[in-house]
Amino acid sequence: MAKEFTAIVHQEDNTYVALCPEVDIASQGDTIEEAKSNLKEAIELFMEHAPDEEKKRRIHSDILVTTITA
């Protein structure tokens, strides 16, 4: 069963970095779509191969994405 994860993407120089805070996994790509696709693949590999104890330790479901004004 597929689970929905958060992807936070930002640009660093000529590369886009994608971070999934629920599992603390990051990836990158030359475009936003490539960064997201690479992150999806990294998450899928983690979910497929990580031991259950590692998944329990790293998967956080209490992620809140919001904005602040400073």
N, CA, C and O of each residue as an XYZ file, in Angstrom:
280
protein
N       0.847     -1.189      0.000
C       0.000      0.000      0.000
C       0.889      1.246      0.000
O       1.793      1.364      0.827
N       0.641      2.145     -0.894
C       1.435      3.365     -1.011
C       1.113      4.319      0.130
O      -0.036      4.432      0.557
N       2.128      4.995      0.611
C       1.978      5.997      1.659
C       2.397      7.341      1.086
O       3.338      7.409      0.295
N       1.732      8.378      1.464
C       2.068      9.713      0.988
C       3.134     10.328      1.897
O       3.019     10.290      3.122
N       4.176     10.896      1.273
C       5.261     11.536      1.994
C       5.389     12.989      1.552
O       4.911     13.365      0.481
N       6.032     13.795      2.377
C       6.290     15.201      2.071
C       7.614     15.319      1.329
O       8.585     14.643      1.668
N       7.651     16.179      0.317
C       8.900     16.494     -0.375
C       9.108     18.001     -0.297
O       8.282     18.776     -0.779
N      10.205     18.405      0.305
C      10.583     19.809      0.382
C      11.743     19.993     -0.593
O      12.782     19.348     -0.454
N      11.567     20.866     -1.572
C      12.572     21.030     -2.624
C      13.110     22.459     -2.591
O      12.348     23.423     -2.520
N      14.429     22.573     -2.643
C      15.042     23.894     -2.760
C      16.236     23.818     -3.703
O      16.791     22.748     -3.951
N      16.613     24.975     -4.218
C      17.709     25.027     -5.180
C      19.007     25.376     -4.466
O      19.050     26.282     -3.633
N      20.066     24.643     -4.806
C      21.422     24.936     -4.346
C      22.296     25.050     -5.587
O      22.585     24.051     -6.246
N      22.709     26.258     -5.899
C      23.469     26.525     -7.122
C      22.669     26.018     -8.328
O      21.559     26.497     -8.562
N      23.202     25.067     -9.094
C      22.522     24.557    -10.287
C      21.818     23.234    -10.039
O      21.444     22.549    -10.991
N      21.631     22.865     -8.785
C      21.035     21.582     -8.420
C      19.821     21.817     -7.536
O      19.774     22.772     -6.760
N      18.842     20.933     -7.663
C      17.683     20.957     -6.772
C      17.833     19.836     -5.760
O      18.159     18.705     -6.120
N      17.595     20.149     -4.500
C      17.694     19.178     -3.417
C      16.286     18.917     -2.902
O      15.535     19.856     -2.636
N      15.929     17.648     -2.763
C      14.610     17.259     -2.262
C      14.798     16.503     -0.951
O      15.614     15.585     -0.870
N      14.051     16.887      0.062
C      14.135     16.284      1.392
C      12.777     15.756      1.802
O      11.760     16.426      1.625
N      12.765     14.560      2.347
C      11.553     13.990      2.937
C      11.737     13.970      4.447
O      12.484     13.135      4.958
N      11.072     14.872      5.180
C      11.278     14.935      6.628
C      10.720     13.734      7.391
O      11.183     13.440      8.493
N       9.739     13.039      6.827
C       9.167     11.887      7.543
C      10.181     10.770      7.749
O      10.121     10.058      8.751
N      11.111     10.609      6.814
C      12.100      9.528      6.929
C      13.535     10.059      6.912
O      14.485      9.277      6.942
N      13.696     11.383      6.865
C      15.007     12.023      6.865
C      15.888     11.489      5.737
O      17.031     11.084      5.951
N      15.325     11.501      4.538
C      16.036     11.070      3.341
C      16.040     12.239      2.369
O      15.041     12.943      2.216
N      17.192     12.437      1.708
C      17.308     13.511      0.725
C      17.876     12.958     -0.564
O      18.534     11.918     -0.580
N      17.608     13.672     -1.644
C      18.164     13.343     -2.941
C      18.297     14.638     -3.721
O      17.962     15.709     -3.214
N      18.778     14.547     -4.937
C      18.955     15.756     -5.733
C      18.768     15.460     -7.206
O      18.691     14.301     -7.616
N      18.694     16.529     -8.006
C      18.568     16.388     -9.451
C      18.805     17.712    -10.130
O      18.885     18.752     -9.477
N      18.916     17.673    -11.429
C      19.154     18.887    -12.216
C      17.891     19.725    -12.369
O      17.969     20.921    -12.651
N      16.724     19.104    -12.183
C      15.438     19.806    -12.251
C      14.624     19.442    -11.011
O      14.960     18.503    -10.290
N      13.567     20.184    -10.777
C      12.685     19.873     -9.645
C      12.098     18.478     -9.811
O      12.076     17.692     -8.863
N      11.625     18.173    -11.011
C      11.009     16.862    -11.249
C      12.019     15.727    -11.057
O      11.677     14.681    -10.505
N      13.258     15.930    -11.509
C      14.281     14.901    -11.335
C      14.611     14.718     -9.852
O      14.788     13.590     -9.392
N      14.693     15.804     -9.114
C      14.956     15.710     -7.677
C      13.834     14.956     -6.972
O      14.093     14.105     -6.121
N      12.582     15.267     -7.325
C      11.439     14.558     -6.725
C      11.443     13.084     -7.107
O      11.183     12.224     -6.264
N      11.733     12.788     -8.359
C      11.774     11.399     -8.814
C      12.877     10.614     -8.098
O      12.669      9.473     -7.685
N      14.041     11.231     -7.956
C      15.136     10.572     -7.251
C      14.806     10.363     -5.780
O      15.170      9.340     -5.200
N      14.117     11.331     -5.172
C      13.698     11.178     -3.778
C      12.691     10.049     -3.653
O      12.775      9.247     -2.723
N      11.749      9.976     -4.567
C      10.759      8.892     -4.548
C      11.457      7.536     -4.608
O      11.114      6.620     -3.860
N      12.436      7.414     -5.499
C      13.170      6.154     -5.622
C      13.922      5.831     -4.325
O      13.937      4.680     -3.890
N      14.539      6.836     -3.710
C      15.269      6.613     -2.455
C      14.326      6.164     -1.342
O      14.663      5.275     -0.560
N      13.147      6.779     -1.272
C      12.164      6.386     -0.248
C      11.678      4.964     -0.500
O      11.575      4.164      0.430
N      11.380      4.649     -1.763
C      10.917      3.298     -2.101
C      11.971      2.243     -1.735
O      11.635      1.185     -1.204
N      13.235      2.534     -2.019
C      14.306      1.598     -1.654
C      14.413      1.441     -0.144
O      14.600      0.333      0.357
N      14.295      2.550      0.582
C      14.315      2.489      2.038
C      13.173      1.623      2.556
O      13.382      0.744      3.391
N      11.968      1.875      2.059
C      10.796      1.133      2.533
C      10.906     -0.354      2.191
O      10.434     -1.200      2.951
N      11.517     -0.673      1.065
C      11.645     -2.057      0.631
C      12.735     -2.813      1.386
O      12.578     -4.000      1.673
N      13.836     -2.141      1.709
C      15.002     -2.853      2.221
C      15.351     -2.599      3.690
O      16.076     -3.395      4.286
N      14.867     -1.538      4.274
C      15.223     -1.244      5.667
C      14.548     -2.226      6.612
O      13.398     -2.609      6.395
N      15.251     -2.632      7.652
C      14.628     -3.496      8.655
C      13.470     -2.764      9.343
O      13.460     -1.536      9.426
N      12.514     -3.528      9.824
C      11.333     -2.931     10.470
C      11.716     -2.006     11.620
O      11.091     -0.960     11.797
N      12.725     -2.367     12.402
C      13.141     -1.526     13.526
C      13.651     -0.175     13.036
O      13.382      0.853     13.657
N      14.386     -0.174     11.925
C      14.879      1.079     11.349
C      13.717      1.933     10.858
O      13.720      3.150     11.047
N      12.731      1.312     10.235
C      11.549      2.061      9.786
C      10.819      2.675     10.969
O      10.430      3.842     10.919
N      10.628      1.900     12.037
C       9.932      2.414     13.225
C      10.679      3.591     13.828
O      10.065      4.546     14.301
N      12.000      3.522     13.810
C      12.814      4.569     14.405
C      12.801      5.842     13.565
O      12.825      6.946     14.110
N      12.763      5.693     12.242
C      12.934      6.856     11.367
C      11.662      7.456     10.817
O      11.649      8.643     10.490
N      10.584      6.689     10.700
C       9.367      7.231     10.103
C       8.617      8.063     11.136
O       8.230      7.569     12.195
N       8.421      9.338     10.802
C       7.692     10.260     11.665
C       6.411     10.661     10.953
O       6.445     11.069      9.792
N       5.302     10.549     11.627
C       4.036     10.921     10.990
C       3.520     12.266     11.495
O       2.467     12.730     11.058
N       4.254     12.894     12.413
C       3.781     14.143     13.002
C       4.488     15.354     12.386
O       4.916     16.261     13.100
N       4.605     15.358     11.066
C       5.268     16.446     10.353
C       4.259     17.552     10.072
O       3.163     17.289      9.578
N       4.627     18.770     10.382
C       3.781     19.928     10.095
C       4.574     20.872      9.203
O       5.650     21.335      9.583
N       4.051     21.154      8.035
C       4.672     22.115      7.131
C       3.827     23.376      7.184
O       2.628     23.343      6.905
N       4.449     24.473      7.539
C       3.740     25.742      7.690
C       4.685     26.878      7.329
O       5.831     26.627      6.955
N       4.240     28.089      7.431
C       5.072     29.258      7.183
C       5.097     30.150      8.420
O       4.206     30.099      9.268
N       6.137     30.962      8.495
C       6.211     31.969      9.561
C       6.638     33.285      8.933
O       7.241     33.301      7.860
N       6.328     34.378      9.595
C       6.772     35.690      9.161
C       7.772     36.200     10.174
O       7.506     36.210     11.376
N       8.926     36.624      9.681
C       9.960     37.118     10.604
C      10.453     38.472     10.153
O      11.325     39.057     10.795
